[in-house]
Amino acid sequence: MKKLIEEGMIYIALPPLYKITIKSSNNKSFYAWDEDELREITSQYTNYEIQRYKGLGEMNADQLW
């Protein structure tokens, strides 16, 4: 296992907890990894939609990359 780590062959998927889609800005999206980031983003906009990710199964593969 140590060799795999040293050679950079282990990856960790760290998906965001929230996706914020701004409705008035041609559906521009932001991602937040905690509630503080969520509040910071939503305080700047008035018309948005929030999607809460509960696990990797709720995300498309391209959203992880």
Backbone as JSON Lines, residues from 0, in Angstrom:
{"i":0,"aa":"M","n":[0.83,-1.2,0.0],"ca":[0.0,0.0,0.0],"c":[0.87,1.26,0.0]}
{"i":1,"aa":"K","n":[1.96,1.24,0.78],"ca":[2.83,2.41,0.86],"c":[3.38,2.77,-0.52]}
{"i":2,"aa":"K","n":[3.74,1.76,-1.32],"ca":[4.27,2.0,-2.65],"c":[3.23,2.69,-3.54]}
{"i":3,"aa":"L","n":[1.98,2.26,-3.44],"ca":[0.91,2.88,-4.23],"c":[0.76,4.36,-3.89]}
{"i":4,"aa":"I","n":[0.84,4.67,-2.62],"ca":[0.72,6.07,-2.18],"c":[1.92,6.88,-2.65]}
{"i":5,"aa":"E","n":[3.11,6.35,-2.47],"ca":[4.33,7.06,-2.87],"c":[4.37,7.32,-4.37]}
{"i":6,"aa":"E","n":[3.82,6.41,-5.16],"ca":[3.82,6.56,-6.62],"c":[2.62,7.36,-7.13]}
{"i":7,"aa":"G","n":[1.8,7.85,-6.22],"ca":[0.67,8.69,-6.6],"c":[-0.43,7.94,-7.33]}
{"i":8,"aa":"M","n":[-0.65,6.69,-6.97],"ca":[-1.65,5.87,-7.65],"c":[-2.96,5.75,-6.88]}
{"i":9,"aa":"I","n":[-3.07,6.44,-5.76],"ca":[-4.3,6.42,-4.96],"c":[-4.96,7.79,-5.11]}
{"i":10,"aa":"Y","n":[-6.25,7.8,-5.39],"ca":[-6.99,9.04,-5.57],"c":[-8.15,9.09,-4.59]}
{"i":11,"aa":"I","n":[-8.49,10.27,-4.15],"ca":[-9.63,10.46,-3.26],"c":[-10.64,11.35,-3.97]}
{"i":12,"aa":"A","n":[-11.87,10.87,-4.04],"ca":[-12.95,11.7,-4.6],"c":[-13.54,12.52,-3.46]}
{"i":13,"aa":"L","n":[-13.46,13.82,-3.57],"ca":[-13.98,14.72,-2.55],"c":[-15.02,15.62,-3.19]}
{"i":14,"aa":"P","n":[-16.23,15.09,-3.36],"ca":[-17.27,15.86,-4.04],"c":[-17.82,16.97,-3.15]}
{"i":15,"aa":"P","n":[-18.35,18.01,-3.76],"ca":[-18.97,19.09,-2.98],"c":[-20.29,18.62,-2.37]}
{"i":16,"aa":"L","n":[-20.72,19.3,-1.32],"ca":[-22.01,18.98,-0.7],"c":[-23.17,19.65,-1.41]}
{"i":17,"aa":"Y","n":[-22.91,20.81,-2.04],"ca":[-23.99,21.59,-2.64],"c":[-23.61,22.06,-4.05]}
{"i":18,"aa":"K","n":[-24.62,22.11,-4.9],"ca":[-24.49,22.76,-6.21],"c":[-25.49,23.91,-6.2]}
{"i":19,"aa":"I","n":[-25.02,25.11,-6.48],"ca":[-25.88,26.29,-6.51],"c":[-25.97,26.75,-7.96]}
{"i":20,"aa":"T","n":[-27.17,26.75,-8.52],"ca":[-27.38,27.2,-9.89],"c":[-28.05,28.56,-9.85]}
{"i":21,"aa":"I","n":[-27.4,29.54,-10.47],"ca":[-27.92,30.91,-10.52],"c":[-28.86,31.01,-11.71]}
{"i":22,"aa":"K","n":[-30.13,31.27,-11.44],"ca":[-31.15,31.28,-12.49],"c":[-31.07,32.49,-13.4]}
{"i":23,"aa":"S","n":[-30.68,33.63,-12.89],"ca":[-30.67,34.85,-13.7],"c":[-29.38,35.03,-14.49]}
{"i":24,"aa":"S","n":[-28.46,34.1,-14.37],"ca":[-27.15,34.24,-15.02],"c":[-26.88,33.09,-15.98]}
{"i":25,"aa":"N","n":[-27.87,32.8,-16.84],"ca":[-27.72,31.74,-17.83],"c":[-27.34,30.41,-17.17]}
{"i":26,"aa":"N","n":[-27.93,30.14,-16.0],"ca":[-27.72,28.91,-15.24],"c":[-26.26,28.65,-14.87]}
{"i":27,"aa":"K","n":[-25.56,29.69,-14.48],"ca":[-24.19,29.54,-14.0],"c":[-24.21,28.75,-12.7]}
{"i":28,"aa":"S","n":[-23.25,27.84,-12.51],"ca":[-23.23,26.98,-11.33],"c":[-22.0,27.22,-10.47]}
{"i":29,"aa":"F","n":[-22.2,27.09,-9.17],"ca":[-21.12,27.13,-8.19],"c":[-21.24,25.88,-7.33]}
{"i":30,"aa":"Y","n":[-20.14,25.47,-6.74],"ca":[-20.15,24.32,-5.84],"c":[-19.64,24.75,-4.48]}
{"i":31,"aa":"A","n":[-20.24,24.2,-3.42],"ca":[-19.84,24.52,-2.05],"c":[-19.57,23.23,-1.29]}
{"i":32,"aa":"W","n":[-18.47,23.23,-0.55],"ca":[-18.08,22.03,0.19],"c":[-18.55,22.07,1.64]}
{"i":33,"aa":"D","n":[-19.08,23.2,2.1],"ca":[-19.64,23.27,3.45],"c":[-20.69,24.39,3.51]}
{"i":34,"aa":"E","n":[-21.35,24.5,4.65],"ca":[-22.44,25.47,4.79],"c":[-21.94,26.92,4.78]}
{"i":35,"aa":"D","n":[-20.73,27.15,5.23],"ca":[-20.17,28.51,5.18],"c":[-20.0,28.97,3.74]}
{"i":36,"aa":"E","n":[-19.46,28.09,2.89],"ca":[-19.33,28.43,1.47],"c":[-20.7,28.63,0.83]}
{"i":37,"aa":"L","n":[-21.65,27.8,1.21],"ca":[-23.01,27.92,0.68],"c":[-23.59,29.29,1.01]}
{"i":38,"aa":"R","n":[-23.48,29.72,2.26],"ca":[-23.99,31.04,2.67],"c":[-23.28,32.17,1.94]}
{"i":39,"aa":"E","n":[-21.97,32.03,1.77],"ca":[-21.19,33.06,1.09],"c":[-21.66,33.23,-0.36]}
{"i":40,"aa":"I","n":[-21.9,32.13,-1.05],"ca":[-22.34,32.19,-2.45],"c":[-23.77,32.71,-2.55]}
{"i":41,"aa":"T","n":[-24.67,32.17,-1.74],"ca":[-26.08,32.55,-1.85],"c":[-26.33,33.99,-1.38]}
{"i":42,"aa":"S","n":[-25.44,34.54,-0.57],"ca":[-25.63,35.93,-0.13],"c":[-25.4,36.92,-1.27]}
{"i":43,"aa":"Q","n":[-24.76,36.48,-2.34],"ca":[-24.44,37.36,-3.46],"c":[-25.52,37.36,-4.54]}
{"i":44,"aa":"Y","n":[-26.48,36.44,-4.45],"ca":[-27.5,36.29,-5.5],"c":[-28.88,36.19,-4.86]}
{"i":45,"aa":"T","n":[-29.91,36.45,-5.66],"ca":[-31.27,36.37,-5.14],"c":[-32.08,35.24,-5.77]}
{"i":46,"aa":"N","n":[-31.78,34.88,-6.99],"ca":[-32.55,33.87,-7.7],"c":[-31.66,32.66,-7.98]}
{"i":47,"aa":"Y","n":[-31.71,31.66,-7.1],"ca":[-30.85,30.5,-7.24],"c":[-31.58,29.23,-6.81]}
{"i":48,"aa":"E","n":[-31.0,28.11,-7.21],"ca":[-31.52,26.79,-6.83],"c":[-30.37,26.02,-6.19]}
{"i":49,"aa":"I","n":[-30.67,25.33,-5.09],"ca":[-29.64,24.57,-4.38],"c":[-29.94,23.09,-4.5]}
{"i":50,"aa":"Q","n":[-28.92,22.32,-4.88],"ca":[-29.03,20.87,-4.9],"c":[-28.06,20.32,-3.86]}
{"i":51,"aa":"R","n":[-28.57,19.5,-2.94],"ca":[-27.74,18.91,-1.88],"c":[-27.35,17.51,-2.32]}
{"i":52,"aa":"Y","n":[-26.05,17.26,-2.43],"ca":[-25.57,15.92,-2.77],"c":[-25.42,15.11,-1.49]}
{"i":53,"aa":"K","n":[-26.07,13.95,-1.45],"ca":[-25.99,13.1,-0.27],"c":[-24.97,11.98,-0.46]}
{"i":54,"aa":"G","n":[-24.51,11.8,-1.69],"ca":[-23.52,10.76,-1.97],"c":[-23.11,10.81,-3.43]}
{"i":55,"aa":"L","n":[-22.11,10.02,-3.76],"ca":[-21.6,10.02,-5.13],"c":[-22.63,9.53,-6.13]}
{"i":56,"aa":"G","n":[-23.58,8.73,-5.7],"ca":[-24.6,8.21,-6.61],"c":[-25.51,9.28,-7.17]}
{"i":57,"aa":"E","n":[-25.55,10.44,-6.56],"ca":[-26.4,11.53,-7.04],"c":[-25.68,12.43,-8.04]}
{"i":58,"aa":"M","n":[-24.41,12.16,-8.29],"ca":[-23.64,13.01,-9.2],"c":[-23.36,12.26,-10.49]}
{"i":59,"aa":"N","n":[-23.26,13.01,-11.58],"ca":[-22.81,12.45,-12.84],"c":[-21.29,12.32,-12.78]}
{"i":60,"aa":"A","n":[-20.74,11.38,-13.52],"ca":[-19.29,11.16,-13.5],"c":[-18.52,12.42,-13.89]}
{"i":61,"aa":"D","n":[-19.03,13.19,-14.86],"ca":[-18.32,14.39,-15.29],"c":[-18.31,15.49,-14.22]}
{"i":62,"aa":"Q","n":[-19.2,15.42,-13.24],"ca":[-19.21,16.41,-12.17],"c":[-18.08,16.16,-11.17]}
{"i":63,"aa":"L","n":[-17.55,14.96,-11.13],"ca":[-16.44,14.66,-10.23],"c":[-15.11,15.15,-10.79]}
{"i":64,"aa":"W","n":[-15.01,15.31,-12.07],"ca":[-13.74,15.71,-12.69],"c":[-13.78,17.18,-12.9]}
